[in-house]
Amino acid sequence: MSLVQIEGSEEVLRAVQGLPELHMVRSSLETRPDDQYKVAAYASDQAVEAAIAEGAQVTVLLSSESAADQRARMSAVIGRGCAERGEV
């Protein structure tokens, strides 16, 4: 899953809302001055492609690969800290 930003008209967001593997963060919904909307979402690569096909503008904020890399780095840092404190 990637963290994305989706922009589009109300009609586009309603169509995108029903896509499998796409979970909108409704509390992030912003109304733009030009009758466009912007919302954050978690989406699979297939859901991103489907949202674009529905007419949405999609910006990937954090790709699934980047998230996996971050998790690996964070685990390594935590592991080193635990080892240094003798908590292993």
PDB file of N, CA, C and O in Angstrom:
ATOM      1  N   MET A   1       0.835  -1.183   0.000  1.00  0.00           N
ATOM      2  CA  MET A   1       0.000   0.000   0.000  1.00  0.00           C
ATOM      3  C   MET A   1       0.878   1.245   0.000  1.00  0.00           C
ATOM      4  O   MET A   1       1.892   1.311   0.694  1.00  0.00           O
ATOM      5  N   SER A   2       0.471   2.214  -0.783  1.00  0.00           N
ATOM      6  CA  SER A   2       1.153   3.504  -0.853  1.00  0.00           C
ATOM      7  C   SER A   2       0.262   4.566  -0.228  1.00  0.00           C
ATOM      8  O   SER A   2      -0.962   4.432  -0.214  1.00  0.00           O
ATOM      9  N   LEU A   3       0.875   5.607   0.282  1.00  0.00           N
ATOM     10  CA  LEU A   3       0.131   6.771   0.753  1.00  0.00           C
ATOM     11  C   LEU A   3       0.071   7.735  -0.416  1.00  0.00           C
ATOM     12  O   LEU A   3       1.105   8.134  -0.951  1.00  0.00           O
ATOM     13  N   VAL A   4      -1.146   8.113  -0.816  1.00  0.00           N
ATOM     14  CA  VAL A   4      -1.324   8.955  -1.997  1.00  0.00           C
ATOM     15  C   VAL A   4      -2.224  10.137  -1.675  1.00  0.00           C
ATOM     16  O   VAL A   4      -2.928  10.158  -0.665  1.00  0.00           O
ATOM     17  N   GLN A   5      -2.175  11.114  -2.564  1.00  0.00           N
ATOM     18  CA  GLN A   5      -3.090  12.254  -2.513  1.00  0.00           C
ATOM     19  C   GLN A   5      -3.912  12.194  -3.789  1.00  0.00           C
ATOM     20  O   GLN A   5      -3.363  12.102  -4.887  1.00  0.00           O
ATOM     21  N   ILE A   6      -5.218  12.244  -3.643  1.00  0.00           N
ATOM     22  CA  ILE A   6      -6.125  12.149  -4.792  1.00  0.00           C
ATOM     23  C   ILE A   6      -6.845  13.481  -4.939  1.00  0.00           C
ATOM     24  O   ILE A   6      -7.370  14.028  -3.969  1.00  0.00           O
ATOM     25  N   GLU A   7      -6.864  13.992  -6.160  1.00  0.00           N
ATOM     26  CA  GLU A   7      -7.570  15.240  -6.446  1.00  0.00           C
ATOM     27  C   GLU A   7      -8.542  15.008  -7.590  1.00  0.00           C
ATOM     28  O   GLU A   7      -8.255  14.264  -8.528  1.00  0.00           O
ATOM     29  N   GLY A   8      -9.702  15.661  -7.499  1.00  0.00           N
ATOM     30  CA  GLY A   8     -10.674  15.563  -8.574  1.00  0.00           C
ATOM     31  C   GLY A   8     -11.993  16.194  -8.168  1.00  0.00           C
ATOM     32  O   GLY A   8     -12.146  16.725  -7.069  1.00  0.00           O
ATOM     33  N   SER A   9     -12.930  16.119  -9.081  1.00  0.00           N
ATOM     34  CA  SER A   9     -14.269  16.642  -8.821  1.00  0.00           C
ATOM     35  C   SER A   9     -15.005  15.717  -7.852  1.00  0.00           C
ATOM     36  O   SER A   9     -14.540  14.619  -7.547  1.00  0.00           O
ATOM     37  N   GLU A  10     -16.140  16.172  -7.384  1.00  0.00           N
ATOM     38  CA  GLU A  10     -16.958  15.339  -6.496  1.00  0.00           C
ATOM     39  C   GLU A  10     -17.319  14.032  -7.190  1.00  0.00           C
ATOM     40  O   GLU A  10     -17.284  12.966  -6.577  1.00  0.00           O
ATOM     41  N   GLU A  11     -17.666  14.120  -8.466  1.00  0.00           N
ATOM     42  CA  GLU A  11     -18.031  12.932  -9.243  1.00  0.00           C
ATOM     43  C   GLU A  11     -16.865  11.932  -9.310  1.00  0.00           C
ATOM     44  O   GLU A  11     -17.059  10.728  -9.142  1.00  0.00           O
ATOM     45  N   VAL A  12     -15.680  12.439  -9.552  1.00  0.00           N
ATOM     46  CA  VAL A  12     -14.498  11.574  -9.641  1.00  0.00           C
ATOM     47  C   VAL A  12     -14.218  10.920  -8.290  1.00  0.00           C
ATOM     48  O   VAL A  12     -13.950   9.720  -8.230  1.00  0.00           O
ATOM     49  N   LEU A  13     -14.278  11.698  -7.204  1.00  0.00           N
ATOM     50  CA  LEU A  13     -14.008  11.122  -5.887  1.00  0.00           C
ATOM     51  C   LEU A  13     -15.044  10.082  -5.495  1.00  0.00           C
ATOM     52  O   LEU A  13     -14.710   9.091  -4.844  1.00  0.00           O
ATOM     53  N   ARG A  14     -16.293  10.293  -5.882  1.00  0.00           N
ATOM     54  CA  ARG A  14     -17.319   9.279  -5.596  1.00  0.00           C
ATOM     55  C   ARG A  14     -17.016   7.984  -6.346  1.00  0.00           C
ATOM     56  O   ARG A  14     -17.194   6.897  -5.796  1.00  0.00           O
ATOM     57  N   ALA A  15     -16.565   8.086  -7.584  1.00  0.00           N
ATOM     58  CA  ALA A  15     -16.224   6.892  -8.369  1.00  0.00           C
ATOM     59  C   ALA A  15     -15.012   6.178  -7.772  1.00  0.00           C
ATOM     60  O   ALA A  15     -14.980   4.949  -7.702  1.00  0.00           O
ATOM     61  N   VAL A  16     -14.030   6.945  -7.348  1.00  0.00           N
ATOM     62  CA  VAL A  16     -12.795   6.386  -6.796  1.00  0.00           C
ATOM     63  C   VAL A  16     -13.045   5.742  -5.439  1.00  0.00           C
ATOM     64  O   VAL A  16     -12.403   4.750  -5.094  1.00  0.00           O
ATOM     65  N   GLN A  17     -13.967   6.296  -4.675  1.00  0.00           N
ATOM     66  CA  GLN A  17     -14.256   5.828  -3.327  1.00  0.00           C
ATOM     67  C   GLN A  17     -14.588   4.336  -3.282  1.00  0.00           C
ATOM     68  O   GLN A  17     -14.272   3.664  -2.300  1.00  0.00           O
ATOM     69  N   GLY A  18     -15.208   3.824  -4.310  1.00  0.00           N
ATOM     70  CA  GLY A  18     -15.617   2.424  -4.319  1.00  0.00           C
ATOM     71  C   GLY A  18     -14.578   1.453  -4.838  1.00  0.00           C
ATOM     72  O   GLY A  18     -14.852   0.257  -4.936  1.00  0.00           O
ATOM     73  N   LEU A  19     -13.397   1.934  -5.170  1.00  0.00           N
ATOM     74  CA  LEU A  19     -12.375   1.042  -5.721  1.00  0.00           C
ATOM     75  C   LEU A  19     -11.830   0.097  -4.655  1.00  0.00           C
ATOM     76  O   LEU A  19     -11.582   0.504  -3.520  1.00  0.00           O
ATOM     77  N   PRO A  20     -11.644  -1.181  -5.034  1.00  0.00           N
ATOM     78  CA  PRO A  20     -11.020  -2.102  -4.080  1.00  0.00           C
ATOM     79  C   PRO A  20      -9.568  -1.676  -3.825  1.00  0.00           C
ATOM     80  O   PRO A  20      -8.914  -1.109  -4.701  1.00  0.00           O
ATOM     81  N   GLU A  21      -9.088  -1.954  -2.637  1.00  0.00           N
ATOM     82  CA  GLU A  21      -7.704  -1.667  -2.241  1.00  0.00           C
ATOM     83  C   GLU A  21      -7.380  -0.179  -2.228  1.00  0.00           C
ATOM     84  O   GLU A  21      -6.225   0.209  -2.400  1.00  0.00           O
ATOM     85  N   LEU A  22      -8.406   0.660  -2.022  1.00  0.00           N
ATOM     86  CA  LEU A  22      -8.203   2.088  -1.866  1.00  0.00           C
ATOM     87  C   LEU A  22      -8.999   2.539  -0.640  1.00  0.00           C
ATOM     88  O   LEU A  22     -10.219   2.381  -0.588  1.00  0.00           O
ATOM     89  N   HIS A  23      -8.300   3.096   0.335  1.00  0.00           N
ATOM     90  CA  HIS A  23      -8.936   3.502   1.583  1.00  0.00           C
ATOM     91  C   HIS A  23      -8.682   4.984   1.807  1.00  0.00           C
ATOM     92  O   HIS A  23      -7.566   5.394   2.124  1.00  0.00           O
ATOM     93  N   MET A  24      -9.737   5.785   1.637  1.00  0.00           N
ATOM     94  CA  MET A  24      -9.611   7.224   1.800  1.00  0.00           C
ATOM     95  C   MET A  24      -9.542   7.593   3.278  1.00  0.00           C
ATOM     96  O   MET A  24     -10.189   6.969   4.119  1.00  0.00           O
ATOM     97  N   VAL A  25      -8.749   8.613   3.579  1.00  0.00           N
ATOM     98  CA  VAL A  25      -8.679   9.177   4.918  1.00  0.00           C
ATOM     99  C   VAL A  25      -9.637  10.370   4.895  1.00  0.00           C
ATOM    100  O   VAL A  25      -9.237  11.491   4.580  1.00  0.00           O
ATOM    101  N   ARG A  26     -10.880  10.123   5.223  1.00  0.00           N
ATOM    102  CA  ARG A  26     -11.933  11.134   5.065  1.00  0.00           C
ATOM    103  C   ARG A  26     -11.656  12.416   5.844  1.00  0.00           C
ATOM    104  O   ARG A  26     -12.051  13.504   5.424  1.00  0.00           O
ATOM    105  N   SER A  27     -10.978  12.283   6.978  1.00  0.00           N
ATOM    106  CA  SER A  27     -10.696  13.479   7.778  1.00  0.00           C
ATOM    107  C   SER A  27      -9.714  14.420   7.082  1.00  0.00           C
ATOM    108  O   SER A  27      -9.548  15.564   7.505  1.00  0.00           O
ATOM    109  N   SER A  28      -9.060  13.945   6.015  1.00  0.00           N
ATOM    110  CA  SER A  28      -8.102  14.785   5.286  1.00  0.00           C
ATOM    111  C   SER A  28      -8.747  15.532   4.114  1.00  0.00           C
ATOM    112  O   SER A  28      -8.071  16.296   3.426  1.00  0.00           O
ATOM    113  N   LEU A  29     -10.037  15.321   3.882  1.00  0.00           N
ATOM    114  CA  LEU A  29     -10.724  15.916   2.734  1.00  0.00           C
ATOM    115  C   LEU A  29     -10.651  17.438   2.773  1.00  0.00           C
ATOM    116  O   LEU A  29     -10.982  18.066   3.778  1.00  0.00           O
ATOM    117  N   GLU A  30     -10.212  18.013   1.662  1.00  0.00           N
ATOM    118  CA  GLU A  30     -10.145  19.476   1.518  1.00  0.00           C
ATOM    119  C   GLU A  30     -10.954  19.880   0.289  1.00  0.00           C
ATOM    120  O   GLU A  30     -10.899  19.221  -0.750  1.00  0.00           O
ATOM    121  N   THR A  31     -11.701  20.968   0.422  1.00  0.00           N
ATOM    122  CA  THR A  31     -12.414  21.535  -0.717  1.00  0.00           C
ATOM    123  C   THR A  31     -11.529  22.604  -1.321  1.00  0.00           C
ATOM    124  O   THR A  31     -11.060  23.504  -0.624  1.00  0.00           O
ATOM    125  N   ARG A  32     -11.304  22.504  -2.611  1.00  0.00           N
ATOM    126  CA  ARG A  32     -10.490  23.491  -3.315  1.00  0.00           C
ATOM    127  C   ARG A  32     -11.418  24.579  -3.860  1.00  0.00           C
ATOM    128  O   ARG A  32     -12.611  24.325  -4.026  1.00  0.00           O
ATOM    129  N   PRO A  33     -10.914  25.771  -4.140  1.00  0.00           N
ATOM    130  CA  PRO A  33     -11.757  26.871  -4.607  1.00  0.00           C
ATOM    131  C   PRO A  33     -12.423  26.617  -5.968  1.00  0.00           C
ATOM    132  O   PRO A  33     -13.446  27.229  -6.274  1.00  0.00           O
ATOM    133  N   ASP A  34     -11.863  25.736  -6.773  1.00  0.00           N
ATOM    134  CA  ASP A  34     -12.371  25.497  -8.127  1.00  0.00           C
ATOM    135  C   ASP A  34     -13.311  24.287  -8.204  1.00  0.00           C
ATOM    136  O   ASP A  34     -13.365  23.600  -9.224  1.00  0.00           O
ATOM    137  N   ASP A  35     -14.060  24.030  -7.102  1.00  0.00           N
ATOM    138  CA  ASP A  35     -14.975  22.887  -7.026  1.00  0.00           C
ATOM    139  C   ASP A  35     -14.266  21.552  -7.201  1.00  0.00           C
ATOM    140  O   ASP A  35     -14.856  20.576  -7.664  1.00  0.00           O
ATOM    141  N   GLN A  36     -13.012  21.524  -6.829  1.00  0.00           N
ATOM    142  CA  GLN A  36     -12.231  20.293  -6.827  1.00  0.00           C
ATOM    143  C   GLN A  36     -11.987  19.905  -5.375  1.00  0.00           C
ATOM    144  O   GLN A  36     -12.066  20.738  -4.473  1.00  0.00           O
ATOM    145  N   TYR A  37     -11.693  18.643  -5.167  1.00  0.00           N
ATOM    146  CA  TYR A  37     -11.453  18.134  -3.829  1.00  0.00           C
ATOM    147  C   TYR A  37     -10.108  17.431  -3.783  1.00  0.00           C
ATOM    148  O   TYR A  37      -9.600  16.957  -4.800  1.00  0.00           O
ATOM    149  N   LYS A  38      -9.540  17.371  -2.586  1.00  0.00           N
ATOM    150  CA  LYS A  38      -8.266  16.691  -2.384  1.00  0.00           C
ATOM    151  C   LYS A  38      -8.408  15.855  -1.125  1.00  0.00           C
ATOM    152  O   LYS A  38      -8.943  16.320  -0.119  1.00  0.00           O
ATOM    153  N   VAL A  39      -7.919  14.595  -1.184  1.00  0.00           N
ATOM    154  CA  VAL A  39      -8.017  13.706  -0.034  1.00  0.00           C
ATOM    155  C   VAL A  39      -6.821  12.754  -0.029  1.00  0.00           C
ATOM    156  O   VAL A  39      -6.331  12.353  -1.084  1.00  0.00           O
ATOM    157  N   ALA A  40      -6.362  12.403   1.156  1.00  0.00           N
ATOM    158  CA  ALA A  40      -5.301  11.410   1.291  1.00  0.00           C
ATOM    159  C   ALA A  40      -5.940  10.018   1.267  1.00  0.00           C
ATOM    160  O   ALA A  40      -7.102   9.846   1.635  1.00  0.00           O
ATOM    161  N   ALA A  41      -5.162   9.042   0.830  1.00  0.00           N
ATOM    162  CA  ALA A  41      -5.667   7.666   0.790  1.00  0.00           C
ATOM    163  C   ALA A  41      -4.502   6.692   0.841  1.00  0.00           C
ATOM    164  O   ALA A  41      -3.360   7.039   0.539  1.00  0.00           O
ATOM    165  N   TYR A  42      -4.818   5.479   1.225  1.00  0.00           N
ATOM    166  CA  TYR A  42      -3.886   4.368   1.112  1.00  0.00           C
ATOM    167  C   TYR A  42      -4.378   3.532  -0.053  1.00  0.00           C
ATOM    168  O   TYR A  42      -5.561   3.199  -0.125  1.00  0.00           O
ATOM    169  N   ALA A  43      -3.478   3.190  -0.969  1.00  0.00           N
ATOM    170  CA  ALA A  43      -3.912   2.496  -2.172  1.00  0.00           C
ATOM    171  C   ALA A  43      -2.834   1.553  -2.698  1.00  0.00           C
ATOM    172  O   ALA A  43      -1.637   1.821  -2.591  1.00  0.00           O
ATOM    173  N   SER A  44      -3.292   0.445  -3.267  1.00  0.00           N
ATOM    174  CA  SER A  44      -2.379  -0.464  -3.951  1.00  0.00           C
ATOM    175  C   SER A  44      -2.013   0.147  -5.302  1.00  0.00           C
ATOM    176  O   SER A  44      -2.639   1.112  -5.740  1.00  0.00           O
ATOM    177  N   ASP A  45      -1.011  -0.410  -5.954  1.00  0.00           N
ATOM    178  CA  ASP A  45      -0.618   0.084  -7.276  1.00  0.00           C
ATOM    179  C   ASP A  45      -1.775  -0.041  -8.266  1.00  0.00           C
ATOM    180  O   ASP A  45      -1.977   0.837  -9.106  1.00  0.00           O
ATOM    181  N   GLN A  46      -2.532  -1.134  -8.165  1.00  0.00           N
ATOM    182  CA  GLN A  46      -3.676  -1.332  -9.062  1.00  0.00           C
ATOM    183  C   GLN A  46      -4.758  -0.286  -8.800  1.00  0.00           C
ATOM    184  O   GLN A  46      -5.386   0.207  -9.737  1.00  0.00           O
ATOM    185  N   ALA A  47      -4.976   0.052  -7.531  1.00  0.00           N
ATOM    186  CA  ALA A  47      -5.986   1.064  -7.197  1.00  0.00           C
ATOM    187  C   ALA A  47      -5.566   2.442  -7.697  1.00  0.00           C
ATOM    188  O   ALA A  47      -6.406   3.228  -8.135  1.00  0.00           O
ATOM    189  N   VAL A  48      -4.266   2.737  -7.633  1.00  0.00           N
ATOM    190  CA  VAL A  48      -3.767   4.014  -8.159  1.00  0.00           C
ATOM    191  C   VAL A  48      -4.058   4.093  -9.647  1.00  0.00           C
ATOM    192  O   VAL A  48      -4.549   5.113 -10.131  1.00  0.00           O
ATOM    193  N   GLU A  49      -3.760   3.025 -10.377  1.00  0.00           N
ATOM    194  CA  GLU A  49      -4.025   3.000 -11.825  1.00  0.00           C
ATOM    195  C   GLU A  49      -5.514   3.154 -12.112  1.00  0.00           C
ATOM    196  O   GLU A  49      -5.898   3.872 -13.036  1.00  0.00           O
ATOM    197  N   ALA A  50      -6.351   2.487 -11.327  1.00  0.00           N
ATOM    198  CA  ALA A  50      -7.802   2.579 -11.524  1.00  0.00           C
ATOM    199  C   ALA A  50      -8.314   3.990 -11.225  1.00  0.00           C
ATOM    200  O   ALA A  50      -9.201   4.484 -11.922  1.00  0.00           O
ATOM    201  N   ALA A  51      -7.766   4.638 -10.200  1.00  0.00           N
ATOM    202  CA  ALA A  51      -8.179   5.999  -9.864  1.00  0.00           C
ATOM    203  C   ALA A  51      -7.817   6.961 -10.992  1.00  0.00           C
ATOM    204  O   ALA A  51      -8.600   7.849 -11.331  1.00  0.00           O
ATOM    205  N   ILE A  52      -6.653   6.787 -11.562  1.00  0.00           N
ATOM    206  CA  ILE A  52      -6.238   7.624 -12.690  1.00  0.00           C
ATOM    207  C   ILE A  52      -7.162   7.387 -13.878  1.00  0.00           C
ATOM    208  O   ILE A  52      -7.530   8.330 -14.579  1.00  0.00           O
ATOM    209  N   ALA A  53      -7.538   6.134 -14.106  1.00  0.00           N
ATOM    210  CA  ALA A  53      -8.465   5.807 -15.201  1.00  0.00           C
ATOM    211  C   ALA A  53      -9.835   6.447 -14.984  1.00  0.00           C
ATOM    212  O   ALA A  53     -10.544   6.727 -15.950  1.00  0.00           O
ATOM    213  N   GLU A  54     -10.214   6.681 -13.724  1.00  0.00           N
ATOM    214  CA  GLU A  54     -11.498   7.331 -13.404  1.00  0.00           C
ATOM    215  C   GLU A  54     -11.414   8.846 -13.555  1.00  0.00           C
ATOM    216  O   GLU A  54     -12.426   9.536 -13.430  1.00  0.00           O
ATOM    217  N   GLY A  55     -10.204   9.376 -13.824  1.00  0.00           N
ATOM    218  CA  GLY A  55     -10.047  10.808 -14.037  1.00  0.00           C
ATOM    219  C   GLY A  55      -9.427  11.555 -12.868  1.00  0.00           C
ATOM    220  O   GLY A  55      -9.328  12.782 -12.904  1.00  0.00           O
ATOM    221  N   ALA A  56      -9.011  10.840 -11.836  1.00  0.00           N
ATOM    222  CA  ALA A  56      -8.404  11.485 -10.678  1.00  0.00           C
ATOM    223  C   ALA A  56      -6.940  11.827 -10.952  1.00  0.00           C
ATOM    224  O   ALA A  56      -6.258  11.144 -11.716  1.00  0.00           O
ATOM    225  N   GLN A  57      -6.482  12.880 -10.324  1.00  0.00           N
ATOM    226  CA  GLN A  57      -5.054  13.197 -10.318  1.00  0.00           C
ATOM    227  C   GLN A  57      -4.500  12.576  -9.054  1.00  0.00           C
ATOM    228  O   GLN A  57      -4.970  12.878  -7.957  1.00  0.00           O
ATOM    229  N   VAL A  58      -3.503  11.708  -9.192  1.00  0.00           N
ATOM    230  CA  VAL A  58      -2.969  10.985  -8.047  1.00  0.00           C
ATOM    231  C   VAL A  58      -1.489  11.322  -7.886  1.00  0.00           C
ATOM    232  O   VAL A  58      -0.709  11.219  -8.832  1.00  0.00           O
ATOM    233  N   THR A  59      -1.119  11.724  -6.679  1.00  0.00           N
ATOM    234  CA  THR A  59       0.273  11.987  -6.333  1.00  0.00           C
ATOM    235  C   THR A  59       0.672  10.980  -5.271  1.00  0.00           C
ATOM    236  O   THR A  59       0.043  10.906  -4.215  1.00  0.00           O
ATOM    237  N   VAL A  60       1.717  10.203  -5.543  1.00  0.00           N
ATOM    238  CA  VAL A  60       2.201   9.232  -4.561  1.00  0.00           C
ATOM    239  C   VAL A  60       3.089   9.984  -3.570  1.00  0.00           C
ATOM    240  O   VAL A  60       4.120  10.546  -3.942  1.00  0.00           O
ATOM    241  N   LEU A  61       2.673   9.984  -2.306  1.00  0.00           N
ATOM    242  CA  LEU A  61       3.426  10.659  -1.251  1.00  0.00           C
ATOM    243  C   LEU A  61       4.467   9.730  -0.638  1.00  0.00           C
ATOM    244  O   LEU A  61       5.573  10.156  -0.307  1.00  0.00           O
ATOM    245  N   LEU A  62       4.105   8.461  -0.491  1.00  0.00           N
ATOM    246  CA  LEU A  62       5.018   7.454   0.053  1.00  0.00           C
ATOM    247  C   LEU A  62       4.669   6.130  -0.605  1.00  0.00           C
ATOM    248  O   LEU A  62       3.613   5.554  -0.344  1.00  0.00           O
ATOM    249  N   SER A  63       5.569   5.650  -1.465  1.00  0.00           N
ATOM    250  CA  SER A  63       5.292   4.402  -2.184  1.00  0.00           C
ATOM    251  C   SER A  63       5.431   3.206  -1.258  1.00  0.00           C
ATOM    252  O   SER A  63       6.055   3.296  -0.201  1.00  0.00           O
ATOM    253  N   SER A  64       4.851   2.093  -1.657  1.00  0.00           N
ATOM    254  CA  SER A  64       4.940   0.886  -0.843  1.00  0.00           C
ATOM    255  C   SER A  64       6.393   0.439  -0.701  1.00  0.00           C
ATOM    256  O   SER A  64       6.771  -0.093   0.342  1.00  0.00           O
ATOM    257  N   GLU A  65       7.211   0.645  -1.732  1.00  0.00           N
ATOM    258  CA  GLU A  65       8.633   0.291  -1.653  1.00  0.00           C
ATOM    259  C   GLU A  65       9.345   1.178  -0.636  1.00  0.00           C
ATOM    260  O   GLU A  65      10.152   0.694   0.157  1.00  0.00           O
ATOM    261  N   SER A  66       9.048   2.471  -0.659  1.00  0.00           N
ATOM    262  CA  SER A  66       9.657   3.399   0.298  1.00  0.00           C
ATOM    263  C   SER A  66       9.249   3.063   1.722  1.00  0.00           C
ATOM    264  O   SER A  66      10.064   3.142   2.641  1.00  0.00           O
ATOM    265  N   ALA A  67       7.980   2.684   1.905  1.00  0.00           N
ATOM    266  CA  ALA A  67       7.504   2.326   3.237  1.00  0.00           C
ATOM    267  C   ALA A  67       8.234   1.076   3.730  1.00  0.00           C
ATOM    268  O   ALA A  67       8.611   1.005   4.899  1.00  0.00           O
ATOM    269  N   ALA A  68       8.435   0.100   2.859  1.00  0.00           N
ATOM    270  CA  ALA A  68       9.156  -1.115   3.238  1.00  0.00           C
ATOM    271  C   ALA A  68      10.599  -0.786   3.601  1.00  0.00           C
ATOM    272  O   ALA A  68      11.135  -1.321   4.571  1.00  0.00           O
ATOM    273  N   ASP A  69      11.232   0.096   2.821  1.00  0.00           N
ATOM    274  CA  ASP A  69      12.602   0.515   3.128  1.00  0.00           C
ATOM    275  C   ASP A  69      12.662   1.218   4.477  1.00  0.00           C
ATOM    276  O   ASP A  69      13.578   0.979   5.265  1.00  0.00           O
ATOM    277  N   GLN A  70      11.700   2.077   4.742  1.00  0.00           N
ATOM    278  CA  GLN A  70      11.671   2.790   6.029  1.00  0.00           C
ATOM    279  C   GLN A  70      11.501   1.818   7.190  1.00  0.00           C
ATOM    280  O   GLN A  70      12.157   1.955   8.223  1.00  0.00           O
ATOM    281  N   ARG A  71      10.617   0.832   7.017  1.00  0.00           N
ATOM    282  CA  ARG A  71      10.416  -0.164   8.074  1.00  0.00           C
ATOM    283  C   ARG A  71      11.709  -0.924   8.342  1.00  0.00           C
ATOM    284  O   ARG A  71      12.063  -1.160   9.498  1.00  0.00           O
ATOM    285  N   ALA A  72      12.416  -1.310   7.279  1.00  0.00           N
ATOM    286  CA  ALA A  72      13.671  -2.053   7.436  1.00  0.00           C
ATOM    287  C   ALA A  72      14.713  -1.208   8.162  1.00  0.00           C
ATOM    288  O   ALA A  72      15.392  -1.696   9.066  1.00  0.00           O
ATOM    289  N   ARG A  73      14.840   0.062   7.766  1.00  0.00           N
ATOM    290  CA  ARG A  73      15.805   0.947   8.430  1.00  0.00           C
ATOM    291  C   ARG A  73      15.437   1.160   9.898  1.00  0.00           C
ATOM    292  O   ARG A  73      16.309   1.133  10.766  1.00  0.00           O
ATOM    293  N   MET A  74      14.168   1.370  10.174  1.00  0.00           N
ATOM    294  CA  MET A  74      13.722   1.583  11.548  1.00  0.00           C
ATOM    295  C   MET A  74      13.971   0.340  12.391  1.00  0.00           C
ATOM    296  O   MET A  74      14.407   0.456  13.536  1.00  0.00           O
ATOM    297  N   SER A  75      13.709  -0.827  11.862  1.00  0.00           N
ATOM    298  CA  SER A  75      13.966  -2.069  12.597  1.00  0.00           C
ATOM    299  C   SER A  75      15.439  -2.221  12.905  1.00  0.00           C
ATOM    300  O   SER A  75      15.804  -2.648  14.001  1.00  0.00           O
ATOM    301  N   ALA A  76      16.298  -1.875  11.943  1.00  0.00           N
ATOM    302  CA  ALA A  76      17.743  -1.962  12.164  1.00  0.00           C
ATOM    303  C   ALA A  76      18.186  -1.010  13.264  1.00  0.00           C
ATOM    304  O   ALA A  76      18.995  -1.385  14.112  1.00  0.00           O
ATOM    305  N   VAL A  77      17.670   0.213  13.263  1.00  0.00           N
ATOM    306  CA  VAL A  77      18.022   1.199  14.285  1.00  0.00           C
ATOM    307  C   VAL A  77      17.561   0.723  15.657  1.00  0.00           C
ATOM    308  O   VAL A  77      18.310   0.809  16.630  1.00  0.00           O
ATOM    309  N   ILE A  78      16.344   0.225  15.738  1.00  0.00           N
ATOM    310  CA  ILE A  78      15.818  -0.277  17.010  1.00  0.00           C
ATOM    311  C   ILE A  78      16.642  -1.466  17.482  1.00  0.00           C
ATOM    312  O   ILE A  78      16.970  -1.578  18.663  1.00  0.00           O
ATOM    313  N   GLY A  79      16.972  -2.350  16.550  1.00  0.00           N
ATOM    314  CA  GLY A  79      17.784  -3.530  16.899  1.00  0.00           C
ATOM    315  C   GLY A  79      19.140  -3.138  17.449  1.00  0.00           C
ATOM    316  O   GLY A  79      19.597  -3.706  18.441  1.00  0.00           O
ATOM    317  N   ARG A  80      19.789  -2.170  16.816  1.00  0.00           N
ATOM    318  CA  ARG A  80      21.089  -1.699  17.312  1.00  0.00           C
ATOM    319  C   ARG A  80      20.963  -1.097  18.694  1.00  0.00           C
ATOM    320  O   ARG A  80      21.800  -1.351  19.561  1.00  0.00           O
ATOM    321  N   GLY A  81      19.924  -0.296  18.911  1.00  0.00           N
ATOM    322  CA  GLY A  81      19.708   0.324  20.216  1.00  0.00           C
ATOM    323  C   GLY A  81      19.484  -0.721  21.296  1.00  0.00           C
ATOM    324  O   GLY A  81      20.026  -0.598  22.394  1.00  0.00           O
ATOM    325  N   CYS A  82      18.701  -1.739  21.003  1.00  0.00           N
ATOM    326  CA  CYS A  82      18.448  -2.805  21.974  1.00  0.00           C
ATOM    327  C   CYS A  82      19.733  -3.566  22.277  1.00  0.00           C
ATOM    328  O   CYS A  82      20.011  -3.894  23.430  1.00  0.00           O
ATOM    329  N   ALA A  83      20.522  -3.846  21.229  1.00  0.00           N
ATOM    330  CA  ALA A  83      21.786  -4.566  21.417  1.00  0.00           C
ATOM    331  C   ALA A  83      22.751  -3.755  22.274  1.00  0.00           C
ATOM    332  O   ALA A  83      23.432  -4.304  23.140  1.00  0.00           O
ATOM    333  N   GLU A  84      22.806  -2.444  22.030  1.00  0.00           N
ATOM    334  CA  GLU A  84      23.693  -1.584  22.814  1.00  0.00           C
ATOM    335  C   GLU A  84      23.306  -1.553  24.293  1.00  0.00           C
ATOM    336  O   GLU A  84      24.165  -1.415  25.165  1.00  0.00           O
ATOM    337  N   ARG A  85      22.018  -1.681  24.564  1.00  0.00           N
ATOM    338  CA  ARG A  85      21.554  -1.676  25.949  1.00  0.00           C
ATOM    339  C   ARG A  85      21.522  -3.082  26.552  1.00  0.00           C
ATOM    340  O   ARG A  85      21.142  -3.258  27.709  1.00  0.00           O
ATOM    341  N   GLY A  86      21.921  -4.073  25.768  1.00  0.00           N
ATOM    342  CA  GLY A  86      21.923  -5.460  26.244  1.00  0.00           C
ATOM    343  C   GLY A  86      20.554  -6.062  26.361  1.00  0.00           C
ATOM    344  O   GLY A  86      20.343  -6.971  27.165  1.00  0.00           O
ATOM    345  N   GLU A  87      19.615  -5.577  25.577  1.00  0.00           N
ATOM    346  CA  GLU A  87      18.222  -6.056  25.637  1.00  0.00           C
ATOM    347  C   GLU A  87      17.917  -7.142  24.617  1.00  0.00           C
ATOM    348  O   GLU A  87      16.757  -7.507  24.430  1.00  0.00           O
ATOM    349  N   VAL A  88      18.928  -7.652  23.969  1.00  0.00           N
ATOM    350  CA  VAL A  88      18.680  -8.642  22.912  1.00  0.00           C
ATOM    351  C   VAL A  88      18.452 -10.004  23.502  1.00  0.00           C
ATOM    352  O   VAL A  88      18.227 -10.965  22.766  1.00  0.00           O
TER     353      VAL A  88
END
